[in-house]
Amino acid sequence: MRGAAPVLLALLLILGLGACKVANELYCDDTTPCPSGYTCDRNPGPGQNGCVPVAGADAGAADAPIGVADAILCTDAGMCPGAFPICRAGTCGTCAQNTECPVTAPVCKSAGNCDACAGEGDCSGRPTTPHCLTSTGACVVCRNTDADCGGATPVCEATVCRACRKDVECSAVAGICDTDTGRCVTGAEILYVAPGGTGLSCTAASPCGSIKTALTKVSLAQPWIKLLAGSFVESFVVKDMTAHIVGAGASSIIQPDGADPIVWVQGTADLLLRSARIRAGANANADGIRCDGIGATRVRGFDLQIDGNLGTGVNASRCTVGLERSRVMQNAAGGLRLFDTTFAVRNNFIGQNGTADVSAVGGFRLLSAPTGASTFEFNTVSGNRSKADTAPGVQCDAALAMSSDVVWGNGVAPDATAQFAGACTFIDSDIGGPTAAVPPNINANPLFHDAAAGDYHLDPGSPCANAGQPGTATVDDIDGQPRPKPGTLPDIGADEAF
């Protein structure tokens, strides 16, 4: 009932006069018709015409008592019927333009109702949902294609753009995801290296032949080095620079060309090393990765395989170390050795490292208190060996709280060997050996798929399933699969069994 003064409305409410009408922003008369299902009820007096339901039609909220301005009151469009889909100034009405309609029915039809989109043009004027998903008729952020996304959110998932998480999600660009920012790295930022390459500028078309050559060209504009598949026989030093080295997975193999550590991080360096295999260090000095720091030195490894070195897999002093989703295997001097170092070590297989009666490091050894907040969680430590005064699994010479780890099957006689020693404490972990586990830890065979071959994935029925620490911020496992599985607690160890 448009145009009625408050006093008149109150009088009508008291008298119960007039026909029951619904909100209609467009005054109905001979040239302004009502929507389908309604007819124009003409009342005496200016501006009193209104739409009423046709007999038998579903009027919904139109049957409200007369007196509340004959309007369908609303606080959002979800309260409005299809004939009057817009909530404007507290009442339901018809649409006048597309942008008044919801994204699920984004097109304003001539009758004033909202309908599905049929093409991209129907979503113009909607900066946050500019694309038409024709299968549903809704305007969306992206149409399940990464081409609709970009910048810091280059991946389309369920019609929403998100940050990249893996290199494969950037295959349409240059194949490298900057996981720190979530964007796909452009080709102009990358120095390319291929075995046998003869290029001098390290471009994709003419790659360099060595990592050392690429490191001399690293700059703020080109901090990324991409290793193609193949073997690189070269030990190298990263000193006083920021560099990101990304390989093609285990097929990008870095081997030593001398007695030094294969990857040696020094000074104020900040090195990211991802998706490569570091192997076959030739003597006890030839660690897979060594970090000799000054406190500001940082090295981070993701999706690495560090194996078969006569030195230690990772040996760090006065550094900041990150190691995730990696396999540290069969390194003769031990798996990880950390001194005066801050670290985040999670989702790794640390297995078959160390030498019985010889090594001062088995799987993991913490030689001094971390210099900052540190984490050792969701790791699987198994099959490691050490000399008699060192625990073959985990040895802590300073206090450290660990969670959701498997420390099982270490030592020459694992069932009779203490799996860890020192100031370590564990929670929600599977700890083997002769000492009964303190709840909420367990002491039970984790049912590895093939421990002899270093395959520490969990077989069905593992007691580690759904037994890890609840509320973890670790969102994936060693294979990049989601952690925890939907609706369950996380599994203990590096593998989230599926």
KOLNU-891515 format. One record per residue (C-alpha): residue number from 1; residue in one letter; x, y, z. Coordinates in nm, 3 decimals. Each point is the difference from the previous one (the first is absolute). Example, Ala and Ser with C-alpha at 12.3 -4.5 7.8 and 13.67 -1.06 7.14 Angstrom:
residues 2
(atom 1,"A",(1.230,-0.450,0.780))
(atom 2,"S",(0.137,0.344,-0.066))
//
This chain:
residues 498
(atom 1,"M",(0.000,0.000,0.000))
(atom 2,"R",(0.228,0.277,-0.126))
(atom 3,"G",(-0.035,0.365,0.098))
(atom 4,"A",(-0.228,-0.052,0.303))
(atom 5,"A",(0.072,0.220,0.299))
(atom 6,"P",(0.067,-0.171,0.334))
(atom 7,"V",(-0.330,0.122,0.145))
(atom 8,"L",(-0.194,-0.149,-0.291))
(atom 9,"L",(0.188,-0.329,0.036))
(atom 10,"A",(-0.087,-0.018,0.368))
(atom 11,"L",(-0.366,0.074,-0.076))
(atom 12,"L",(-0.011,-0.273,-0.264))
(atom 13,"L",(0.155,-0.245,0.245))
(atom 14,"I",(-0.269,0.077,0.257))
(atom 15,"L",(-0.285,-0.018,-0.249))
(atom 16,"G",(0.135,-0.300,-0.188))
(atom 17,"L",(-0.073,0.177,-0.328))
(atom 18,"G",(0.155,-0.046,-0.342))
(atom 19,"A",(0.133,-0.298,-0.195))
(atom 20,"C",(0.312,-0.191,0.112))
(atom 21,"K",(0.283,0.120,-0.222))
(atom 22,"V",(0.374,-0.071,-0.027))
(atom 23,"A",(0.290,0.239,-0.039))
(atom 24,"N",(0.032,0.117,-0.358))
(atom 25,"E",(0.248,0.276,-0.063))
(atom 26,"L",(-0.146,0.059,-0.346))
(atom 27,"Y",(-0.338,0.168,0.043))
(atom 28,"C",(-0.254,-0.217,-0.180))
(atom 29,"D",(-0.241,0.153,-0.249))
(atom 30,"D",(-0.084,-0.038,-0.368))
(atom 31,"T",(0.364,0.045,-0.105))
(atom 32,"T",(0.176,-0.153,0.305))
(atom 33,"P",(-0.113,-0.362,0.033))
(atom 34,"C",(0.055,-0.233,0.294))
(atom 35,"P",(0.229,-0.306,-0.012))
(atom 36,"S",(-0.133,-0.340,-0.106))
(atom 37,"G",(-0.245,-0.144,0.257))
(atom 38,"Y",(-0.122,0.342,0.116))
(atom 39,"T",(-0.258,0.249,-0.120))
(atom 40,"C",(-0.040,0.373,0.054))
(atom 41,"D",(-0.256,0.091,0.265))
(atom 42,"R",(-0.120,0.354,-0.064))
(atom 43,"N",(-0.100,0.200,0.308))
(atom 44,"P",(-0.140,0.350,0.022))
(atom 45,"G",(0.250,0.268,0.084))
(atom 46,"P",(0.337,0.088,-0.150))
(atom 47,"G",(0.272,-0.260,0.019))
(atom 48,"Q",(-0.220,-0.269,0.157))
(atom 49,"N",(0.015,-0.256,-0.279))
(atom 50,"G",(0.185,-0.320,0.090))
(atom 51,"C",(0.061,-0.359,-0.113))
(atom 52,"V",(-0.206,-0.281,0.149))
(atom 53,"P",(0.029,-0.372,-0.068))
(atom 54,"V",(-0.207,-0.153,-0.273))
(atom 55,"A",(-0.244,-0.253,0.145))
(atom 56,"G",(0.175,-0.334,0.048))
(atom 57,"A",(0.349,0.143,-0.041))
(atom 58,"D",(0.270,-0.057,0.262))
(atom 59,"A",(0.043,0.345,0.145))
(atom 60,"G",(0.229,-0.100,0.286))
(atom 61,"A",(0.050,0.293,0.230))
(atom 62,"A",(-0.257,0.203,-0.196))
(atom 63,"D",(-0.268,-0.135,0.233))
(atom 64,"A",(0.131,0.206,0.289))
(atom 65,"P",(-0.261,0.213,0.179))
(atom 66,"I",(-0.070,0.341,-0.141))
(atom 67,"G",(0.149,0.283,0.193))
(atom 68,"V",(0.374,-0.057,-0.007))
(atom 69,"A",(0.021,0.211,-0.312))
(atom 70,"D",(-0.122,-0.311,-0.185))
(atom 71,"A",(0.372,-0.080,-0.036))
(atom 72,"I",(0.207,-0.314,0.035))
(atom 73,"L",(0.252,0.116,0.254))
(atom 74,"C",(0.358,-0.122,-0.036))
(atom 75,"T",(0.354,0.039,0.123))
(atom 76,"D",(0.157,-0.187,-0.291))
(atom 77,"A",(-0.105,-0.137,-0.338))
(atom 78,"G",(-0.032,-0.352,0.137))
(atom 79,"M",(-0.326,0.105,0.165))
(atom 80,"C",(-0.160,0.112,-0.328))
(atom 81,"P",(-0.218,-0.210,-0.236))
(atom 82,"G",(0.094,-0.058,-0.361))
(atom 83,"A",(-0.238,0.263,-0.136))
(atom 84,"F",(0.160,0.269,0.220))
(atom 85,"P",(0.361,-0.114,0.035))
(atom 86,"I",(0.167,0.322,0.114))
(atom 87,"C",(0.022,0.116,0.361))
(atom 88,"R",(0.020,0.380,-0.016))
(atom 89,"A",(-0.056,0.235,0.294))
(atom 90,"G",(-0.143,-0.285,0.207))
(atom 91,"T",(-0.266,-0.120,-0.246))
(atom 92,"C",(-0.006,-0.250,-0.285))
(atom 93,"G",(-0.037,0.130,-0.352))
(atom 94,"T",(0.083,-0.061,-0.363))
(atom 95,"C",(0.342,0.049,-0.157))
(atom 96,"A",(0.090,0.291,-0.225))
(atom 97,"Q",(0.352,-0.108,-0.108))
(atom 98,"N",(0.221,-0.310,0.000))
(atom 99,"T",(0.221,0.105,0.288))
(atom 100,"E",(-0.301,0.001,0.233))
(atom 101,"C",(-0.043,-0.374,-0.052))
(atom 102,"P",(0.192,-0.267,0.197))
(atom 103,"V",(0.298,-0.175,-0.164))
(atom 104,"T",(-0.200,-0.324,-0.010))
(atom 105,"A",(-0.264,0.164,-0.227))
(atom 106,"P",(0.184,0.305,-0.131))
(atom 107,"V",(-0.215,0.120,-0.292))
(atom 108,"C",(-0.286,0.249,0.052))
(atom 109,"K",(-0.281,-0.087,-0.243))
(atom 110,"S",(-0.249,0.250,-0.139))
(atom 111,"A",(-0.269,-0.131,0.237))
(atom 112,"G",(0.218,0.102,0.295))
(atom 113,"N",(0.106,-0.352,0.105))
(atom 114,"C",(0.356,-0.135,0.018))
(atom 115,"D",(0.113,-0.286,-0.225))
(atom 116,"A",(0.309,-0.208,-0.090))
(atom 117,"C",(0.286,0.137,-0.208))
(atom 118,"A",(0.061,-0.137,-0.350))
(atom 119,"G",(0.336,0.159,-0.086))
(atom 120,"E",(0.288,0.213,0.124))
(atom 121,"G",(-0.179,0.324,-0.084))
(atom 122,"D",(-0.269,-0.080,0.254))
(atom 123,"C",(0.260,0.028,0.279))
(atom 124,"S",(0.153,0.330,-0.111))
(atom 125,"G",(-0.004,0.262,0.271))
(atom 126,"R",(0.079,-0.258,0.267))
(atom 127,"P",(0.372,0.046,0.073))
(atom 128,"T",(0.024,-0.282,0.254))
(atom 129,"T",(-0.205,-0.256,-0.198))
(atom 130,"P",(0.056,0.094,-0.365))
(atom 131,"H",(-0.046,-0.341,-0.163))
(atom 132,"C",(-0.317,-0.192,-0.093))
(atom 133,"L",(-0.002,-0.368,0.092))
(atom 134,"T",(-0.256,-0.111,-0.256))
(atom 135,"S",(-0.050,-0.342,0.164))
(atom 136,"T",(-0.164,0.169,0.299))
(atom 137,"G",(-0.086,0.345,-0.139))
(atom 138,"A",(0.191,0.174,0.279))
(atom 139,"C",(0.263,0.273,-0.014))
(atom 140,"V",(0.320,-0.134,0.155))
(atom 141,"V",(0.358,0.098,0.072))
(atom 142,"C",(0.132,-0.260,-0.246))
(atom 143,"R",(-0.148,-0.266,-0.227))
(atom 144,"N",(0.213,-0.294,0.126))
(atom 145,"T",(0.285,0.116,-0.222))
(atom 146,"D",(0.322,0.161,0.124))
(atom 147,"A",(-0.016,0.242,-0.294))
(atom 148,"D",(-0.261,0.199,0.195))
(atom 149,"C",(0.243,0.047,0.292))
(atom 150,"G",(0.343,0.155,0.047))
(atom 151,"G",(0.230,0.197,0.226))
(atom 152,"A",(0.016,-0.130,0.355))
(atom 153,"T",(-0.296,-0.238,-0.062))
(atom 154,"P",(0.078,-0.176,-0.329))
(atom 155,"V",(-0.190,-0.327,0.053))
(atom 156,"C",(-0.375,-0.046,-0.054))
(atom 157,"E",(-0.156,-0.250,0.240))
(atom 158,"A",(-0.377,-0.039,0.041))
(atom 159,"T",(-0.055,0.333,-0.186))
(atom 160,"V",(0.226,0.190,0.243))
(atom 161,"C",(0.357,0.116,-0.069))
(atom 162,"R",(0.260,-0.105,0.256))
(atom 163,"A",(0.378,0.006,0.049))
(atom 164,"C",(0.208,-0.269,-0.165))
(atom 165,"R",(0.141,-0.277,0.221))
(atom 166,"K",(0.196,-0.216,-0.243))
(atom 167,"D",(0.217,0.056,-0.306))
(atom 168,"V",(-0.234,-0.207,-0.216))
(atom 169,"E",(-0.272,0.260,0.058))
(atom 170,"C",(0.218,0.251,-0.186))
(atom 171,"S",(0.072,-0.218,-0.304))
(atom 172,"A",(-0.178,0.246,-0.229))
(atom 173,"V",(0.244,0.274,0.105))
(atom 174,"A",(0.357,-0.118,0.068))
(atom 175,"G",(-0.057,-0.295,0.229))
(atom 176,"I",(0.108,0.157,0.330))
(atom 177,"C",(-0.229,0.095,0.286))
(atom 178,"D",(0.132,0.255,0.247))
(atom 179,"T",(-0.152,-0.166,0.304))
(atom 180,"D",(0.097,0.296,0.221))
(atom 181,"T",(-0.233,0.233,-0.191))
(atom 182,"G",(-0.230,-0.245,-0.180))
(atom 183,"R",(0.070,0.142,-0.346))
(atom 184,"C",(0.136,-0.168,-0.312))
(atom 185,"V",(0.354,0.111,-0.083))
(atom 186,"T",(0.041,0.154,-0.346))
(atom 187,"G",(0.260,-0.120,-0.249))
(atom 188,"A",(0.183,0.332,0.016))
(atom 189,"E",(0.087,-0.067,0.365))
(atom 190,"I",(0.158,-0.340,-0.067))
(atom 191,"L",(0.352,-0.114,-0.089))
(atom 192,"Y",(-0.011,-0.338,-0.176))
(atom 193,"V",(0.260,-0.276,0.041))
(atom 194,"A",(0.020,-0.328,-0.194))
(atom 195,"P",(0.263,-0.274,-0.002))
(atom 196,"G",(0.224,0.067,-0.299))
(atom 197,"G",(-0.144,0.349,-0.050))
(atom 198,"T",(0.229,0.245,-0.179))
(atom 199,"G",(-0.191,0.325,0.040))
(atom 200,"L",(0.156,0.301,0.168))
(atom 201,"S",(-0.316,0.188,0.094))
(atom 202,"C",(-0.187,-0.298,0.159))
(atom 203,"T",(-0.325,0.055,-0.194))
(atom 204,"A",(-0.262,-0.265,-0.067))
(atom 205,"A",(0.109,-0.012,-0.364))
(atom 206,"S",(0.372,-0.009,0.084))
(atom 207,"P",(0.052,-0.142,0.351))
(atom 208,"C",(0.328,0.008,0.188))
(atom 209,"G",(0.183,-0.325,0.062))
(atom 210,"S",(0.069,0.038,0.374))
(atom 211,"I",(-0.158,0.117,0.322))
(atom 212,"K",(0.318,0.192,0.084))
(atom 213,"T",(-0.036,0.208,-0.317))
(atom 214,"A",(-0.361,0.082,0.080))
(atom 215,"L",(0.092,0.103,0.355))
(atom 216,"T",(0.234,0.267,-0.138))
(atom 217,"K",(-0.299,0.152,-0.180))
(atom 218,"V",(-0.249,-0.002,0.287))
(atom 219,"S",(-0.146,0.345,0.072))
(atom 220,"L",(-0.305,0.160,0.153))
(atom 221,"A",(-0.165,-0.013,-0.343))
(atom 222,"Q",(0.105,-0.363,-0.060))
(atom 223,"P",(0.021,-0.186,0.332))
(atom 224,"W",(-0.137,-0.329,-0.137))
(atom 225,"I",(0.206,-0.284,-0.149))
(atom 226,"K",(-0.188,-0.279,-0.176))
(atom 227,"L",(0.179,-0.334,-0.040))
(atom 228,"L",(-0.117,-0.219,-0.284))
(atom 229,"A",(0.010,-0.380,0.030))
(atom 230,"G",(0.339,-0.167,0.000))
(atom 231,"S",(0.319,-0.025,0.208))
(atom 232,"F",(0.203,0.298,0.118))
(atom 233,"V",(0.343,-0.109,0.120))
(atom 234,"E",(0.099,0.304,0.202))
(atom 235,"S",(0.027,0.097,0.363))
(atom 236,"F",(-0.083,0.367,0.047))
(atom 237,"V",(0.000,0.276,0.260))
(atom 238,"V",(-0.282,0.248,0.059))
(atom 239,"K",(0.142,0.294,0.194))
(atom 240,"D",(-0.135,0.348,0.084))
(atom 241,"M",(-0.288,-0.014,-0.249))
(atom 242,"T",(-0.366,-0.090,-0.034))
(atom 243,"A",(-0.059,-0.283,-0.246))
(atom 244,"H",(-0.283,-0.242,-0.078))
(atom 245,"I",(0.097,-0.327,-0.173))
(atom 246,"V",(-0.283,-0.219,-0.130))
(atom 247,"G",(0.051,-0.331,-0.177))
(atom 248,"A",(-0.222,-0.238,-0.192))
(atom 249,"G",(-0.032,-0.242,0.291))
(atom 250,"A",(0.220,-0.303,0.066))
(atom 251,"S",(0.108,0.008,-0.365))
(atom 252,"S",(0.203,0.317,0.071))
(atom 253,"I",(0.303,-0.158,0.166))
(atom 254,"I",(0.277,0.201,0.167))
(atom 255,"Q",(0.319,-0.196,0.067))
(atom 256,"P",(0.338,0.111,0.141))
(atom 257,"D",(0.304,0.090,-0.205))
(atom 258,"G",(0.235,-0.013,0.299))
(atom 259,"A",(0.028,-0.059,0.372))
(atom 260,"D",(-0.201,0.301,0.116))
(atom 261,"P",(-0.368,0.001,0.096))
(atom 262,"I",(-0.219,-0.018,-0.309))
(atom 263,"V",(-0.208,0.306,0.092))
(atom 264,"W",(0.186,0.235,0.236))
(atom 265,"V",(-0.184,0.305,0.137))
(atom 266,"Q",(0.207,0.275,0.160))
(atom 267,"G",(-0.002,0.360,0.122))
(atom 268,"T",(-0.327,0.190,-0.036))
(atom 269,"A",(-0.139,-0.237,-0.262))
(atom 270,"D",(-0.370,-0.078,-0.029))
(atom 271,"L",(-0.042,-0.315,-0.211))
(atom 272,"L",(-0.320,-0.173,-0.104))
(atom 273,"L",(0.067,-0.344,-0.149))
(atom 274,"R",(-0.292,-0.203,-0.134))
(atom 275,"S",(-0.082,-0.306,-0.207))
(atom 276,"A",(0.346,-0.151,-0.050))
(atom 277,"R",(0.213,-0.297,0.103))
(atom 278,"I",(0.330,0.058,0.185))
(atom 279,"R",(0.205,-0.316,0.013))
(atom 280,"A",(0.329,-0.189,0.012))
(atom 281,"G",(0.221,0.232,0.203))
(atom 282,"A",(0.337,-0.170,-0.027))
(atom 283,"N",(0.147,0.023,0.354))
(atom 284,"A",(-0.089,0.077,0.361))
(atom 285,"N",(0.031,0.375,-0.068))
(atom 286,"A",(-0.240,-0.017,-0.291))
(atom 287,"D",(-0.332,0.079,0.165))
(atom 288,"G",(-0.304,0.023,-0.222))
(atom 289,"I",(-0.081,0.350,0.127))
(atom 290,"R",(0.225,0.190,0.240))
(atom 291,"C",(-0.083,0.339,0.148))
(atom 292,"D",(0.280,0.187,0.178))
(atom 293,"G",(-0.179,0.308,0.116))
(atom 294,"I",(0.035,0.322,0.189))
(atom 295,"G",(-0.353,0.006,0.138))
(atom 296,"A",(-0.161,0.167,-0.302))
(atom 297,"T",(0.070,-0.294,-0.231))
(atom 298,"R",(-0.302,-0.189,-0.128))
(atom 299,"V",(-0.048,-0.315,-0.206))
(atom 300,"R",(-0.336,-0.158,-0.078))
(atom 301,"G",(-0.052,-0.333,-0.173))
(atom 302,"F",(-0.327,-0.129,-0.140))
(atom 303,"D",(-0.073,-0.321,-0.191))
(atom 304,"L",(0.364,-0.106,0.007))
(atom 305,"Q",(0.164,-0.339,-0.004))
(atom 306,"I",(0.331,0.013,0.190))
(atom 307,"D",(0.153,-0.345,-0.015))
(atom 308,"G",(0.311,-0.212,-0.026))
(atom 309,"N",(0.245,0.260,0.132))
(atom 310,"L",(0.299,-0.107,0.211))
(atom 311,"G",(-0.049,0.316,0.204))
(atom 312,"T",(-0.317,0.115,0.179))
(atom 313,"G",(-0.321,0.059,-0.188))
(atom 314,"V",(-0.052,0.350,0.148))
(atom 315,"N",(0.266,0.154,0.225))
(atom 316,"A",(-0.074,0.350,0.133))
(atom 317,"S",(0.174,0.233,0.245))
(atom 318,"R",(-0.137,0.345,0.095))
(atom 319,"C",(-0.259,0.000,-0.275))
(atom 320,"T",(-0.373,0.002,-0.057))
(atom 321,"V",(-0.100,-0.328,-0.163))
(atom 322,"G",(-0.324,-0.117,-0.156))
(atom 323,"L",(-0.046,-0.354,-0.129))
(atom 324,"E",(-0.338,-0.125,-0.117))
(atom 325,"R",(-0.144,-0.282,-0.214))
(atom 326,"S",(0.348,-0.144,-0.051))
(atom 327,"R",(0.178,-0.334,0.019))
(atom 328,"V",(0.329,-0.009,0.190))
(atom 329,"M",(0.124,-0.354,-0.059))
(atom 330,"Q",(0.316,-0.212,0.027))
(atom 331,"N",(0.244,0.276,0.094))
(atom 332,"A",(0.292,-0.172,0.169))
(atom 333,"A",(0.079,0.268,0.260))
(atom 334,"G",(-0.366,0.049,0.100))
(atom 335,"G",(-0.321,0.169,-0.104))
(atom 336,"L",(-0.028,0.349,0.155))
(atom 337,"R",(0.251,0.170,0.231))
(atom 338,"L",(-0.100,0.344,0.138))
(atom 339,"F",(0.205,0.233,0.223))
(atom 340,"D",(-0.106,0.348,0.119))
(atom 341,"T",(-0.267,-0.007,-0.268))
(atom 342,"T",(-0.365,0.094,-0.031))
(atom 343,"F",(-0.195,-0.251,-0.203))
(atom 344,"A",(-0.330,-0.128,-0.137))
(atom 345,"V",(0.028,-0.369,-0.088))
(atom 346,"R",(-0.327,-0.166,-0.099))
(atom 347,"N",(-0.143,-0.264,-0.232))
(atom 348,"N",(0.330,-0.178,-0.072))
(atom 349,"F",(0.115,-0.361,-0.031))
(atom 350,"I",(0.330,-0.018,0.193))
(atom 351,"G",(0.116,-0.356,-0.049))
(atom 352,"Q",(0.295,-0.237,-0.020))
(atom 353,"N",(0.253,0.270,0.088))
(atom 354,"G",(0.310,-0.039,0.215))
(atom 355,"T",(0.242,-0.286,0.054))
(atom 356,"A",(-0.021,-0.240,0.293))
(atom 357,"D",(0.274,0.050,0.263))
(atom 358,"V",(0.140,0.295,-0.199))
(atom 359,"S",(-0.238,0.292,-0.051))
(atom 360,"A",(-0.059,0.273,0.257))
(atom 361,"V",(-0.329,0.069,-0.181))
(atom 362,"G",(-0.271,-0.253,-0.074))
(atom 363,"G",(-0.322,0.137,-0.145))
(atom 364,"F",(-0.012,0.342,0.170))
(atom 365,"R",(0.231,0.168,0.251))
(atom 366,"L",(-0.053,0.332,0.173))
(atom 367,"L",(0.334,0.108,0.147))
(atom 368,"S",(-0.112,0.321,0.173))
(atom 369,"A",(-0.313,0.194,0.080))
(atom 370,"P",(-0.167,0.156,-0.306))
(atom 371,"T",(0.065,0.373,-0.035))
(atom 372,"G",(-0.368,0.065,-0.073))
(atom 373,"A",(-0.340,-0.171,-0.005))
(atom 374,"S",(0.053,-0.338,-0.168))
(atom 375,"T",(-0.215,-0.290,-0.116))
(atom 376,"F",(0.056,-0.371,-0.054))
(atom 377,"E",(-0.334,-0.157,-0.092))
(atom 378,"F",(-0.161,-0.256,-0.230))
(atom 379,"N",(0.334,-0.166,-0.080))
(atom 380,"T",(0.067,-0.371,-0.041))
(atom 381,"V",(0.339,-0.101,0.145))
(atom 382,"S",(0.086,-0.366,-0.060))
(atom 383,"G",(0.281,-0.239,-0.086))
(atom 384,"N",(0.277,0.235,0.119))
(atom 385,"R",(0.325,-0.109,0.174))
(atom 386,"S",(0.254,0.168,0.228))
(atom 387,"K",(0.277,-0.070,0.248))
(atom 388,"A",(-0.087,-0.131,0.344))
(atom 389,"D",(-0.013,0.332,0.190))
(atom 390,"T",(-0.244,0.157,-0.246))
(atom 391,"A",(-0.366,-0.089,-0.051))
(atom 392,"P",(-0.038,-0.134,-0.355))
(atom 393,"G",(-0.336,0.169,-0.055))
(atom 394,"V",(-0.010,0.343,0.167))
(atom 395,"Q",(0.266,0.143,0.232))
(atom 396,"C",(-0.065,0.332,0.176))
(atom 397,"D",(0.281,0.163,0.195))
(atom 398,"A",(-0.242,0.285,0.076))
(atom 399,"A",(-0.371,0.012,0.077))
(atom 400,"L",(-0.240,-0.024,-0.290))
(atom 401,"A",(-0.371,-0.089,-0.011))
(atom 402,"M",(-0.090,-0.210,-0.304))
(atom 403,"S",(-0.340,-0.111,-0.125))
(atom 404,"S",(-0.165,-0.252,-0.232))
(atom 405,"D",(0.325,-0.176,-0.089))
(atom 406,"V",(0.073,-0.367,-0.064))
(atom 407,"V",(0.329,-0.105,0.159))
(atom 408,"W",(0.002,-0.372,-0.059))
(atom 409,"G",(0.234,-0.278,-0.112))
(atom 410,"N",(0.330,0.183,0.060))
(atom 411,"G",(0.319,-0.172,0.121))
(atom 412,"V",(0.157,-0.335,-0.077))
(atom 413,"A",(-0.248,-0.172,0.232))
(atom 414,"P",(-0.290,0.246,-0.026))
(atom 415,"D",(-0.241,-0.185,0.230))
(atom 416,"A",(0.258,0.015,0.278))
(atom 417,"T",(0.147,0.344,-0.081))
(atom 418,"A",(-0.105,0.331,0.152))
(atom 419,"Q",(-0.134,0.197,-0.295))
(atom 420,"F",(0.077,0.344,0.142))
(atom 421,"A",(0.209,0.148,0.278))
(atom 422,"G",(0.079,0.329,0.170))
(atom 423,"A",(-0.237,0.288,0.065))
(atom 424,"C",(-0.253,-0.076,-0.274))
(atom 425,"T",(-0.366,-0.031,0.090))
(atom 426,"F",(-0.268,-0.137,-0.229))
(atom 427,"I",(-0.376,0.034,-0.022))
(atom 428,"D",(-0.247,-0.190,-0.220))
(atom 429,"S",(0.288,-0.201,-0.146))
(atom 430,"D",(0.081,-0.366,-0.068))
(atom 431,"I",(0.318,-0.085,0.193))
(atom 432,"G",(0.148,-0.350,-0.026))
(atom 433,"G",(0.264,-0.176,0.207))
(atom 434,"P",(-0.012,-0.159,0.344))
(atom 435,"T",(-0.135,0.296,0.198))
(atom 436,"A",(-0.376,0.019,0.028))
(atom 437,"A",(-0.134,0.308,-0.172))
(atom 438,"V",(-0.151,0.267,0.223))
(atom 439,"P",(-0.355,0.086,-0.113))
(atom 440,"P",(-0.110,0.164,-0.217))
(atom 441,"N",(0.292,-0.167,-0.181))
(atom 442,"I",(-0.031,-0.357,-0.124))
(atom 443,"N",(0.246,-0.285,-0.045))
(atom 444,"A",(-0.131,-0.205,-0.289))
(atom 445,"N",(0.127,-0.131,-0.333))
(atom 446,"P",(-0.092,0.281,-0.245))
(atom 447,"L",(-0.042,-0.249,-0.287))
(atom 448,"F",(0.236,0.158,-0.254))
(atom 449,"H",(-0.063,-0.101,-0.357))
(atom 450,"D",(0.360,-0.115,-0.063))
(atom 451,"A",(0.244,0.111,0.270))
(atom 452,"A",(0.291,-0.197,-0.148))
(atom 453,"A",(-0.029,0.205,-0.319))
(atom 454,"G",(-0.044,0.326,0.192))
(atom 455,"D",(-0.370,0.027,-0.085))
(atom 456,"Y",(-0.152,0.129,0.322))
(atom 457,"H",(-0.350,0.058,-0.130))
(atom 458,"L",(-0.263,-0.148,0.229))
(atom 459,"D",(-0.190,-0.314,-0.093))
(atom 460,"P",(-0.372,-0.039,0.080))
(atom 461,"G",(-0.065,-0.072,0.365))
(atom 462,"S",(0.296,0.202,0.125))
(atom 463,"P",(-0.038,0.108,0.365))
(atom 464,"C",(0.142,0.339,-0.108))
(atom 465,"A",(-0.318,0.082,-0.192))
(atom 466,"N",(-0.205,0.278,0.163))
(atom 467,"A",(0.235,0.008,0.298))
(atom 468,"G",(0.203,0.319,-0.061))
(atom 469,"Q",(-0.023,0.328,0.184))
(atom 470,"P",(-0.336,0.172,-0.062))
(atom 471,"G",(-0.020,0.358,-0.120))
(atom 472,"T",(0.322,-0.011,-0.198))
(atom 473,"A",(0.082,0.277,-0.244))
(atom 474,"T",(0.182,-0.250,-0.224))
(atom 475,"V",(-0.237,-0.026,-0.296))
(atom 476,"D",(0.163,-0.273,-0.210))
(atom 477,"D",(0.223,-0.308,0.025))
(atom 478,"I",(0.325,-0.109,-0.164))
(atom 479,"D",(-0.180,-0.062,-0.330))
(atom 480,"G",(-0.191,0.331,0.010))
(atom 481,"Q",(-0.327,-0.175,0.083))
(atom 482,"P",(-0.237,0.181,0.238))
(atom 483,"R",(0.053,-0.034,0.373))
(atom 484,"P",(-0.213,-0.100,0.174))
(atom 485,"K",(-0.232,-0.203,-0.213))
(atom 486,"P",(-0.349,0.154,-0.002))
(atom 487,"G",(-0.178,-0.053,0.328))
(atom 488,"T",(0.288,-0.172,0.183))
(atom 489,"L",(0.300,0.076,0.216))
(atom 490,"P",(0.341,0.007,-0.171))
(atom 491,"D",(0.210,-0.316,-0.021))
(atom 492,"I",(0.327,-0.037,0.190))
(atom 493,"G",(0.312,0.025,-0.218))
(atom 494,"A",(0.079,0.147,-0.338))
(atom 495,"D",(-0.267,-0.194,-0.191))
(atom 496,"E",(-0.370,0.073,0.021))
(atom 497,"A",(-0.140,-0.340,-0.097))
(atom 498,"F",(-0.279,-0.002,-0.259))
//
